[in-house]
Amino acid sequence: MEYRLLGRSGLKVSVMTMGTMTFGGSERIGNTDQAGAARQVDMCLDAGINFYDTANVYNAGVSEEILGEVLSENGRRERALVATKVRFKMGEGPNQIGLSRHHIIEQCKASLKRLKTDHIDLYQVHEWDGQTPIEETMEALDTLVRHGHVRYIGCSNYSGWHIMKALMAAGARHGERFVSQQIHYSLYSRDAEFELVPIGQDQGLGILVWSPLAGGLLSGKYRRDSQPDSGRHVGGFREPPVYDWDKLYDIIDVVVETAEARGVSGAQVALSWLLGRPGVTSVIIGGRNEKQFADNIAAADLVLSAEERARLDEVSRPPLLYPYWHQSFTAQDRLSKVDLDLIAPYAEEFKRG
């Protein structure tokens, strides 16, 4: 298992992170019980995965409870880094939601109790809160770090300007900065490459990828002419939204062709592609069963060739947005490596255009 530094920190995390949304869930998402969770955690620990991601809102705290129970047994906690999140509604009343000092500190205490631990390794704000001053949010997170309840802090589902505003607020008071961002990113959904990936590279934020298989769409099971009998999207799950089914199926075709040529699954190809993208630290894997987990874990050992990556890049590449196409035309003499990671792959396209 490969380990990478989490952003501008000294913490090393495995390139695979175990996701726990299925713990205590539903048939649509997956409903892993405690015994199943223990088996899956042991599979991941045995493979060298040291990072485990949950959230207080996952199944109304049940995911944290199951993870906490499993990790508290057989010395598992000493081998694991635990990440959880705060932001969404966790009870009745106007203050049981958001990123106020009140809600953050209250929910951190509740998560610590459910997780049966004295500290959270990575505490992430789960979504933007435009009604709470960012200074209040960052100060509350800083307080948790200084009191030893939290080791590192990160964000999830923030836009570029949200992240920069948060980093500025932290810097102004010499407080704790985000070391990571958890984002949606996949062969089908490459929107993050325009702002979030460059910010991660430039500002020293590790990138943790949620739903790297687009809710299973990139696993190879979904084809133009056939659909699986079960799965999240079969059950009505709509993350991510699909705006262009033809493009999605074009991507899947190349994923499946690559997988068949290498004798691996489509999921492994899609995960390996992500692990080779600039700025990516770790991809969050999940599974409705142990077979899926085992298959996803194997992607850590798959190295795609330059030719394979080029085909996947080309079929999945989105149009270059403004102002980047303009910078490509007029700023080539003053671009940084971070700029070029985004813009350079479009150079041949513009020459042909």
Backbone hydrogen bonds, N-H to C=O, Kabsch-Sander energy under -0.5 kcal/mol:
donor,donor_aa,acceptor,acceptor_aa,energy
4,R,13,V,-2.9
6,L,11,L,-2.9
7,G,5,L,-1.3
8,R,204,G,-2.3
9,S,7,G,-1.5
13,V,4,R,-2.8
13,V,11,L,-0.5
15,V,2,E,-2.0
17,T,283,V,-2.8
18,M,51,F,-2.6
19,G,17,T,-0.6
19,G,285,I,-3.4
20,T,53,D,-1.2
23,F,20,T,-1.5
24,G,32,T,-3.0
25,G,22,T,-2.0
26,S,30,G,-0.6
30,G,26,S,-3.5
32,T,22,T,-1.6
37,A,33,D,-2.7
38,A,34,Q,-2.4
39,R,35,A,-1.8
40,Q,36,G,-2.3
41,V,37,A,-2.8
42,D,38,A,-2.3
43,M,39,R,-2.0
44,C,40,Q,-2.1
45,L,41,V,-2.9
46,D,42,D,-2.6
47,A,43,M,-1.3
48,G,45,L,-1.3
49,I,44,C,-2.7
51,F,16,M,-0.5
52,Y,81,L,-2.6
53,D,18,M,-2.9
54,T,83,A,-2.5
56,N,85,K,-1.5
58,Y,55,A,-0.9
59,N,57,V,-0.6
60,A,57,V,-1.8
61,G,56,N,-0.5
61,G,58,Y,-0.8
62,V,59,N,-1.8
63,S,58,Y,-1.6
65,E,61,G,-2.1
66,I,62,V,-2.7
67,L,63,S,-2.6
68,G,64,E,-2.9
69,E,65,E,-2.3
70,V,66,I,-2.6
71,L,67,L,-2.7
72,S,68,G,-1.5
73,E,70,V,-1.2
76,R,73,E,-1.9
77,R,71,L,-2.0
79,R,76,R,-1.6
80,A,77,R,-1.3
81,L,50,N,-3.2
83,A,52,Y,-3.0
84,T,122,L,-2.0
86,V,124,Q,-2.0
90,M,96,Q,-2.5
96,Q,93,G,-1.3
98,G,87,R,-3.4
104,I,100,S,-2.6
105,I,101,R,-2.2
106,E,102,H,-2.1
107,Q,103,H,-2.6
108,C,104,I,-2.1
109,K,105,I,-1.9
110,A,106,E,-1.7
111,S,107,Q,-2.7
112,L,108,C,-2.6
113,K,109,K,-1.8
114,R,110,A,-2.3
115,L,111,S,-2.7
116,K,112,L,-0.6
116,K,113,K,-0.8
117,T,112,L,-1.8
120,I,149,H,-2.4
121,D,82,V,-1.0
122,L,82,V,-1.9
123,Y,152,Y,-2.6
124,Q,84,T,-2.5
124,Q,122,L,-0.6
125,V,154,G,-2.3
126,H,86,V,-2.5
126,H,124,Q,-0.6
128,W,157,N,-0.5
132,T,129,D,-0.7
136,E,133,P,-0.8
137,T,133,P,-1.7
138,M,134,I,-2.6
139,E,135,E,-2.0
140,A,136,E,-2.1
141,L,137,T,-2.1
142,D,138,M,-2.3
143,T,139,E,-2.2
144,L,140,A,-1.8
145,V,141,L,-1.8
146,R,142,D,-2.6
147,H,143,T,-1.8
148,G,145,V,-1.4
149,H,144,L,-1.7
150,V,144,L,-1.4
151,R,120,I,-2.4
152,Y,121,D,-1.1
153,I,177,R,-0.5
154,G,123,Y,-2.1
155,C,180,S,-2.0
156,S,125,V,-1.5
157,N,182,Q,-1.6
163,I,159,S,-2.1
164,M,160,G,-2.2
165,K,161,W,-2.1
166,A,162,H,-2.2
167,L,163,I,-2.6
168,M,164,M,-2.2
169,A,165,K,-2.1
170,A,166,A,-2.2
171,G,167,L,-2.4
172,A,168,M,-2.2
173,R,169,A,-0.8
173,R,170,A,-0.6
174,H,171,G,-1.3
175,G,170,A,-3.1
179,V,153,I,-2.9
180,S,153,I,-0.6
181,Q,206,G,-2.6
182,Q,155,C,-2.6
183,I,181,Q,-0.6
183,I,208,L,-2.6
185,Y,183,I,-0.5
185,Y,210,W,-0.8
186,S,189,S,-2.1
190,R,188,Y,-0.8
193,E,190,R,-1.8
194,F,191,D,-1.9
197,V,192,A,-2.8
199,I,195,E,-2.3
200,G,196,L,-2.3
201,Q,197,V,-2.3
202,D,198,P,-2.8
203,Q,199,I,-3.1
204,G,200,G,-0.9
205,L,200,G,-2.1
206,G,179,V,-3.1
206,G,204,G,-0.5
207,I,279,G,-0.9
208,L,181,Q,-2.5
208,L,206,G,-0.6
209,V,282,S,-2.3
210,W,183,I,-2.8
210,W,208,L,-0.6
214,A,211,S,-2.0
217,L,214,A,-1.3
218,L,213,L,-2.4
219,S,216,G,-1.6
220,G,217,L,-0.6
223,R,221,K,-0.6
223,R,226,S,-2.6
226,S,223,R,-0.7
235,G,231,G,-1.7
236,G,233,H,-1.0
237,F,232,R,-2.6
243,Y,241,P,-0.6
248,L,244,D,-2.1
249,Y,245,W,-2.6
250,D,246,D,-2.0
251,I,247,K,-2.3
252,I,248,L,-2.6
253,D,249,Y,-2.3
254,V,250,D,-1.5
255,V,251,I,-2.4
256,V,252,I,-3.0
257,E,253,D,-2.3
258,T,254,V,-2.5
259,A,255,V,-2.5
260,E,256,V,-2.8
261,A,257,E,-1.9
262,R,258,T,-1.6
263,G,259,A,-1.3
264,V,259,A,-2.2
266,G,219,S,-0.7
267,A,219,S,-0.8
269,V,265,S,-1.5
270,A,266,G,-2.4
271,L,267,A,-2.4
272,S,268,Q,-2.5
273,W,269,V,-2.2
274,L,270,A,-1.5
275,L,271,L,-2.1
276,G,272,S,-0.9
276,G,273,W,-0.7
277,R,274,L,-2.1
280,V,277,R,-1.4
281,T,207,I,-2.5
282,S,207,I,-1.8
283,V,15,V,-2.4
284,I,209,V,-2.9
285,I,17,T,-3.2
285,I,283,V,-0.6
293,F,289,N,-1.6
294,A,290,E,-2.7
295,D,291,K,-2.1
296,N,292,Q,-2.5
297,I,293,F,-2.7
298,A,294,A,-1.5
299,A,296,N,-1.5
300,A,297,I,-1.8
301,D,298,A,-1.6
302,L,299,A,-1.2
303,V,301,D,-0.6
304,L,302,L,-0.6
309,R,305,S,-2.6
310,A,306,A,-2.2
311,R,307,E,-2.0
312,L,308,E,-2.1
313,D,309,R,-3.0
314,E,310,A,-2.5
315,V,311,R,-2.2
316,S,312,L,-1.4
317,R,313,D,-1.3
324,Y,321,L,-1.1
325,W,321,L,-1.3
327,Q,323,P,-2.3
328,S,324,Y,-2.3
329,F,325,W,-1.4
330,T,326,H,-2.2
331,A,327,Q,-2.8
334,R,331,A,-2.2
335,L,332,Q,-0.7
340,L,336,S,-2.5
341,D,337,K,-2.2
342,L,338,V,-0.9
342,L,339,D,-0.8
343,I,339,D,-2.7
344,A,340,L,-1.9
346,Y,343,I,-2.1
347,A,344,A,-2.0
350,F,346,Y,-2.2
351,K,347,A,-2.0
352,R,348,E,-2.2
353,G,349,E,-1.8
